[in-house]
């Protein structure tokens, strides 16, 4: 397995598990606090990393200003996508929000193609199968119990997919090649802490530390989010932006499987078919 595929799949594993925990934490402590503390944990973790690896900061100083500005713009877009996704998970069903948000892979691929990227027929077919399977796998089966949130959250998920797709494309095409995989993610979390903190204070939103009972899922979800962003941007540094991002969009399949395991829910026939399509897509990419 090449590095692009490895990092894409690693980010999907982190995101997929983290999304399940974000729904738990977000519904318990609210959108603003969960988003703010998630960004704060990411910022502190990556700041510690940068202190231990000062050479990474030197790269930022010597890089072109345009790369830093692009990384900041991408960071704001990705932070907006994270907040929109969290809102969708709070108000909607994972089985609906996860696959819709996974469409960010299609957004990034479309932008990459518009920017001149070319793929072989097998890779194009594989990407199409993965995107299709990632969207279908989380459609609830008829045996699933009715969910009062089932029809909610779609609009938030669509908006999140657009912001994620555009943000990842900006990072991969313009920021990561000059700044490396860590700094753009640090800038994203820094922008999130500042924006969420300032807007929260202006709106007089409660930003107090969550109860102890919710600290564990919130911290774990934050850690998985950091892992997802870092592994994805590491994959973007290989130059295979569309492939890495599409593989990371397998998040929806992993989120659904985690939710099914912990919820002891039935996996419908069309979901197994979608997972088969995803596996075939992975095989085609490596032909």
N, C-alpha and C positions, 0 to 999 in steps of 0.2 A: 504494500500500500504506500503510495507516495505521500509526501508531507501535506499537500493541499487537501487530499481526501482525509488524512488522519486528523488534521486540525478542524476540518469542517464537521466531521462526525463527533469529535470531542466536544465542540461547542454545542452541538445538538443535544448531547447527553446532559451537559450542564444546564442549558436553557430548559430542556424538557422537564427535568426534575425540579428545577427552580420555579418554573411557572406554576406547578402544582402547589408548591409551598407559598408562592406569592398570593394565590387565591386565599389560602388559609389565613395568612398574615394580614392581607389587605382587608378582608371582610371583618377581621377582629379589631384592627387598630385604625382603619380608615386609609383613604387614598394618599393624603398628603404626608402623614407621618411615615407610612410604609415606604413611600418613594423617597422622602428626605433621608431617613436613616439607612435605606439601601444605598443611596448615593454616598452618604457619609462613610459607611463601612468600606465601600470600594475606594474612596479617596484616601482614607487612612492606610489601607493595605498597600495601595500602589505608591503612596508617598514613602512608606517604609522601604519598598522595593527600590525606588529611585535613590534614596539615601544610601542604600547598600551598593547600588550600581551607579556611581556618579558619572560614568562614561556615557550613560544614556542621556543625561541632561546636557552634556557637551554636544551631543548630536543635535539637540534642539536649538542650541545657541548658534551653531554653524549652519543650520538649515535655512533655506530661503523663507522669507516672511510669508510668502504665499502659502507654503505648506502648513505653517502654524495657523494661519487664518482659515484655511480649508478644514484643518483638523478641528478647530473651534466650531465652525459652522456644522460640520458633521456631528460633533459632540452634542450640540444643541438639538439637532434633528433626532439623534438616537435617544437622548434623554426624554424628548417629547414623546417618542415612540414608546419608551418604557412606561411613562406615566399613563399614556392612552391604553396600553396593554393592561396595566394594573387596574385601571378603571373598568375595562371590559371584563376582566376576570372577577372583579367585585360585583358588577351588575349583571353579568351574564354567566353562561355555562361554559366550562372548559371545553366540552364537546363541540361547541359552536365557535368560541373565540379562538381557540388554539389553531384550527385549520385555516381560518380566515387570515389570521395574523401571519401564518406560514407563507402566505402569498408574497411576502417581502422578497423571497427568492426570485419570483417571476419579475418583480419590479426591478431588482438589481440586474437580472439578466437582460431585460429589455433595454435598460440604460447602457449596459456594456455593449450590446449589439449596436445601439444607436451611436456609440462612441467608436465603432469600428472593429469590435471583437469578432472573431470568426471561430466556428467550431466544426469538427468533423461530423458526418452524418450520425455516427454511433453515439458521440457525445451529446449531440443535440437531442437525439431520441431518448437517451438516458436521462438528461435533464428534464425533458417533458414528462417522462414516466414518474420521476421523483416528485415533481411539483404536483402532478395529478394525484399520485398516491398520498402525498402529505395532506392534501385537501380532503380526500375522500375518507381517509382512515378514521377521522374523528367524528364523522356523521353518526349520530346515535342510531342504534338498531331499534326495531319495533318492540323488542322485549324490555327495553330500558324503561324504568319508571319515569313518569312525567316529571319534568323539572320546571319549577315556576320561573327560573331564569332563562329557559331555553331560547326564547326569542329576543332576549335582551343582549346588549353588548356587541352586536354585529357592527354597528356604525363606528364604535370605538376601535374595534379590531381592524376594520378597513383603513381607518386613519393611521393606526399603528403600523400596519403593513407598508403604507406609503412612506411614512417617515423613516422606518427601519430600512426599507429598500434604498431610498435616496441617500440616507446617512452612510450605509455600508458601501455604497458605490463611491461616494466622495472620499471616504477613508481609503478604500482600496486603490482607487485610481490616482489620487493626488497627495494624500497625507502619509500613509504608511510607507510608501517607497522611500521617502526622505527622512521620516521621523522614527521609523521602526514600529513594532507592534504595541509597545507599552505607553508611550507618551500620548498618542491620540485617545486612548482609553482613559488615562489620567485626566486629560483635558475635558473629556465628557463628564466624568464624575465631578470635577471641580465646577464646571458650568452648572451641573445639576444642583449641587449643594448651595451655590450662590443664588441661583434663580429660585429654587424652591424655598430657601430660607428667607430671601427678601420678600417674595410674593406671599409667603405664609405670614410673615410679620405684618405686612401691609393689610392683608385680609383678616388679621387676628385669628389665624388658624392655630389650633392646638398642636404644638410640636414637642410636647413633653415626652420623656422617655417611656416607651410602652411597658406594660406590666411584665413581671418576670416570666409569667406563663407563655408570653408571646415572643420573648427574646430569642429563644432557641430557633423556632422556625424562621424568624425574621433574619437572624444572623446567618443561618444556613442558606436561606434563599439568596441573601446578599453575596455570600461567598461563592455560591454557584453562578450568580450573575457575573461576578468578577472573572471567574474561570471561563465562562462562556465568551465574554467580550475579548479577553486576552487571547484565548486559543483561536478565536475567529480572526482577530487582527493579525495574529501570527500566520494564519493561513493566507490572509490577504497579501502578506509580504512575499509570498511565492509568485505573485503576479496572476494567479488563476482566480480572479475575483469571482466570476459567475459560478464556477464549480464549487468553490469554498462556501459561498453564501447559500447556494441551493442545497448543498449537503447539510448545512446548519439548519435549514428550514425543516429538516426531519424532526425538529423540535416537537411538532404537533403529534407525530406518531408516538414519540417517547412520553409526552405528557399524557396522552390518552392511555397508554399501557400502564403508566404509574397510577393514574386515577382508577383504572380498571382493577389493578392489583389491590390497592388499598381500599377500594370501594366494593370489591368482590363482584364486579359487574360482568355481564355477558358480553363477549366479543362476537359481533355479528359476522355473517358470511362475507358481506361486502368489505368489512374491515380487514379480514384475512386476505381478500383479493387485493386490497390496496397495499398491504404490507408486501405481498408478492410482487406487485408492480414496482415498489420501491427497491426491492432486492434486484430485480431485473435491470432497473435503471442503474444501480451501482455497478452491475456487471458490464453493462454497455459502456459506461464511462471508462472502464479499464481495458476495453478491447483494443 
